[in-house]
Structures are given as C-alpha cells and as structure tokens.
Amino acid sequence: MKRKAVDAKNSPIPKRQREQVPEYCDVQPRKDDNGVTLWPASPSAIEDAQAFLKECAISQQKILIVPDKDADGLDAGVIIHRTLTALGGGASSIDVHLIGKGNSVHDEEEREAMTRKNPKYIIVVDQGSRRAPPIVENPDVKSLIIDHHLSDEFPQDALVAKVAPNDKTSTNRAQVVSACHYPPVATSSLLTYEICKSLHPEVVQFCGYMCVMGTHGDLGNTLKWTPPFPDMSDVFKTHTKKAINDAVSLLNAPRRTARFDVQSAWEALLAAKSPKDVLTNRRLLSARAEINEEVERQTHTAPKFSKDGKVAVFRINSAAQVHPVIATRWAGHLKSAKLEIVLVANSGYVSGKVNFSCRVARCARNRDPPVNIISSLKAVADLDTTDLVARMGEGFARGHKEASGGIIPAQEFEELMALMQVGEKPDAPPDGEKQTPKKTAEKGAQRNKLDGYFGKKS
C-alpha cells in the first residue's frame, strides 16, 4: 500500500522547544589548593561566626537579632534565635529589631533605635552590605553580619576574620560572614543553617524546614537541591512542598502591605513548629489577599523600553511593595532578542523616592556573557557627566547580579531614565540591514499580542 502524500498546509507545526535554563547549583564551586570545595563561605569566617554565637549564648546578656523583612531574612533570624536558646541562651535575653518601611539598617534612625535597646551583641542578617558607619556607635557592642548580597564593602571597621583579643578597638567591629563570592551563592537562611547546624542537634531537627522556606523565598520553589547544597530530603518527607511554598507566600505578604507589618510575620514564624502552623495565621492570610489584589491592579501597566531595547521599564504608583513581584512576573513573560532586564519602578512606596526592582528576563538567562544587573545599572549611571552617582547614594544598584534595584530620590531616578533613553525610538537600521519582506510578513502574522492585556482596566 502506498502512503498518502502529507499535505504540508494541514500538517501540525512543531512547537518551539523551550530554551533550557541551567539549574542554580550547576555552577562550579570554588576549591582550595587541595581541591576541597569552599562553600557556603570562607571556612574561617564560618568558624568565627560559630564562636560568636556560642559566646552570645554563654554570656546571658542582651542579644539583638536584626533580620531582613522577607522570608529569607526572617527564617534566618528564627534559626539564630532557636540556635541560641538550644545553646543555653535565655529567651528573655534575646530581642529582635525590625527595620522600618523604606529604611536601611545603616540609617541613623535605625542605628539609634538599636542602641536604645541596649544590646551587648547584635546579629545582622540578610540586610545587604555596604560602606557605612559601625552598626552602632557603642564600642562595647559586638556585632556579627551574615549576608549573601553582592558586596565587597562593609560597615566601618568590619572584619571577616576574628579580631585579635588584645586589640582594644575590636569591640566595636563587626565580624562578617558573606556567601556572595562562593557559588552557588547560598541564601542567608541557608548560610545561617550551615553555620548553626553543627552547634546543636536540635537545629537540624527543628530548623531544617525554615532553611528550605527561606531559600525557596529567594531562589524560587522549583529549585533543585543538589550539591553543594545540603540534602534536605528528610525535610521534604516530613513537610510537603506545597505547605512550604504556601508558607513562604504568607510570610512575605505582610511586609508588602502599605502597613509594612513585618512584626506579624516574625511572630508567626517564631511560634511555628512546622510550615502548617503558618498557613492558618489570619493576619498573614489577610495580608496575602490584599497583596494579590494590588498586584493584579498594578500589573497591567504597559512597559516602555530603553532605546537599545535591553531594558523594559514599568512605572507604577503603589503604597504596597509589589514592584519586586511584578518584576519577577514580567521577567518570565517578556521576550525579545535584545531584552535583558525588566525594571519596575514604584513612585508611591516612599514619599519623594522611587523604589525599583530589576530582574533578568528569562529569555536572557543564557546570554554569554551573563547579564549582570548591578554592572548594567552602574554603566548607565556612569554616562552622567555631573554628580548623579553621588546624589543617588548608597541605595543605588544593591542586591544581586540577577536581582537588583534601589531606593533613590525621584529626580535622580528621572535622570537615570533619561540616560537610559527610555521611550525613545531605536535608530533606523543601516540600508544593508533592512528587514526582508519574508521577515516582515512573519512578524505581521503574529496574533497573540499584549496590547489587549495592557489595555485591561483594573
């Protein structure tokens, strides 16, 4: 029997294969001269941090934990809290300081607030690192900084290695343990877990799920836990991924609301014995519903592009911290051959300032060389011939290479957008590079445009 000829017009069009994105842990870790993996941070810095925590617990003096407001920072903070109590530290001697809306741990207002709590030890977690004065002015206070944000600058007198005991100036210096130069970069909760887990067996038993929750909060819930990340299979046998990921969503919700209610998330996590305990908290559930509604209201804003097509800029005005959520969402959807960065700017979060979040577009994750948001933002700012960089201050281009942003005055943000040439039409291609009729026809055949989506009314 002869086969019938296939009608090319009616034959199904094969689906385009989705571009493969490397797994987070696929990157090669650093090794020492003997080939031993160096992860998640400098071994000496980890040992110093462990000694610091033991000293805190034994001292029975006032300890102040200063965690960041997101799931990663809060989980790291509670891991430290539970480690200190397991080591014999009294719960009544452990306090928490939560940074105010739009503030930094380095702001004078926050430094004074921490000083008023009269701590002997301060543990700063996941707050980002930059050049700044000491954590507090009191020379009798000892500090530990645990972080993973990209930075080679730290508060004044901060040292990675332990300060010599006979150094009289050492008491106002902060010890630093940072994961930012040890790929695959650990989240702050994961780094904290790795520091603490060998200090007491209860840390693995009661804090493993918090390590996973915090890590999923920063790296996403599709993360594959492969070496050098630890084997967390026991956690996933005890707690479902759905419960873990739903708890992350709830913990992140209060700090995104206009009320900036981080205290509710901290208290819920501190009291929890498992992720399921977080899932029934009424305040967290209410906050998540509020944020979901605000994200839906703000996410239909149409973007404008930089002249070179590398940056898509969305402008919103919201008292809620929804700009990172919207940036992450659109980074996974927008596609073009030139697009590298999705930037969402919120002019309504803090009066007189623009809070903006940047994410690497999914379509650009395999670019060679890799997209580095911090370097790209600084390169644009360097085009200025005046003092723009100085006026933007230390709040510009902070975070990670793949997820950065900033908090800068509104006028300076507009200058940055002008340097980026946002909204300007690209230059016409040279005569020899004009689009062929075939390409034009193919482009005209596209029907799934975003115009209707952006035109939706909230």
Secondary structure, DSSP 8 states (H G I E B T S, - for coil): -------TTTS------------GGGS--EE-TTS-EE-SS-HHHHHHHHHHHHHHHHHTS-EEEEE-SSHHHHHHHHHHHHHHHHTT--GGGEEE----TT--TTSHHHHHHHHHT--SEEEEESS---SBS-SSS-TT-EEEEEE-SS-S--BTT-BSS---TT-TTGGG-EEEEE-TTSSS---HHHHHHHHHTTT-HHHHHHHHHHHHHHHHHHH-TT----TTS---HHHHHHS-HHHHHHHHHHHHHHHHSTT--HHHHHHHHHH-SSHHHHHT-HHHHHHHHHHHHHHHHHTT---EE-TTS-EEEEEE--SSS-HHHHHHHHHTT---SS--EEEEEESSSSTTEEEEEEEE-GGGTT-SS---HHHHHHHHHTT-SSSHHHHHGGGEEEE-SSEEEEEEEHHHHHHHHHHHTTT-------GGG---HHHHHHHHT----SHHHHT---
